[in-house]
């Protein structure tokens, strides 16, 4: 599964990154790279939770990220 990350800079200078395939998976950072790193970590924690709860499908056998 490939998670697409959308990144934008806010008016106050912070960066926000969002994983488009995971509702509510958004993270801020002072730099573009830090926002991306934070949202990747958030997505991985969400996927780990799904795996632990037995809610993950076969599409989680391979996970990749692509920043837009």
C-alpha positions as CSV (number, residue, x, y, z in Angstrom):
1,X,0.0,0.0,0.0
2,X,1.3,3.4,-0.9
3,X,0.3,6.3,1.4
4,X,0.2,9.7,-0.3
5,X,1.3,12.6,1.8
6,X,0.1,16.1,0.9
7,X,2.2,19.0,2.4
8,X,1.4,22.6,2.7
9,X,2.9,25.6,4.4
10,X,0.5,27.5,6.7
11,X,0.3,31.3,6.9
12,X,2.1,31.3,10.2
13,X,5.1,29.5,8.7
14,X,4.4,26.0,10.1
15,X,4.1,23.0,7.7
16,X,1.2,20.6,7.8
17,X,1.4,17.1,6.3
18,X,-1.6,14.8,5.7
19,X,-1.8,11.2,4.8
20,X,-4.6,11.2,2.3
21,X,-5.6,7.6,2.7
22,X,-6.0,7.9,6.5
23,X,-8.8,10.2,7.7
24,X,-7.5,12.6,10.3
25,X,-3.9,11.6,9.9
26,X,-2.3,15.1,10.0
27,X,0.8,16.5,11.7
28,X,2.5,19.9,11.9
29,X,6.2,20.6,11.9
30,X,8.4,23.7,11.8
31,X,9.9,22.4,8.6
32,X,8.5,20.4,5.6
33,X,10.7,17.4,6.4
34,X,9.7,17.4,10.1
35,X,6.0,17.5,9.2
36,X,6.5,14.6,6.8
37,X,8.4,12.6,9.4
38,X,5.8,13.2,12.0
39,X,2.9,12.2,9.8
40,X,4.7,9.1,8.7
41,X,5.2,8.1,12.3
42,X,1.5,8.8,13.0
43,X,0.5,6.6,10.0
44,X,2.7,3.8,11.1
45,X,1.3,3.9,14.7
46,X,-2.2,3.7,13.2
47,X,-1.3,0.7,11.1
48,X,0.4,-1.0,14.0
49,X,-2.8,-0.5,16.0
50,X,-4.9,-2.1,13.2
51,X,-2.5,-5.0,13.0
52,X,-2.6,-5.6,16.8
53,X,-6.4,-5.5,16.7
54,X,-6.6,-7.9,13.7
55,X,-8.2,-5.2,11.5
56,X,-5.5,-5.1,8.8
57,X,-6.0,-6.6,5.4
58,X,-3.5,-8.1,3.0
59,X,-2.8,-4.6,1.6
60,X,-0.6,-3.9,4.6
61,X,2.0,-6.5,3.6
62,X,4.1,-3.7,2.0
63,X,3.8,0.0,3.0
64,X,5.4,2.9,1.3
65,X,5.1,6.7,1.4
66,X,5.0,9.2,-1.4
67,X,5.1,13.0,-0.6
68,X,3.4,15.2,-3.0
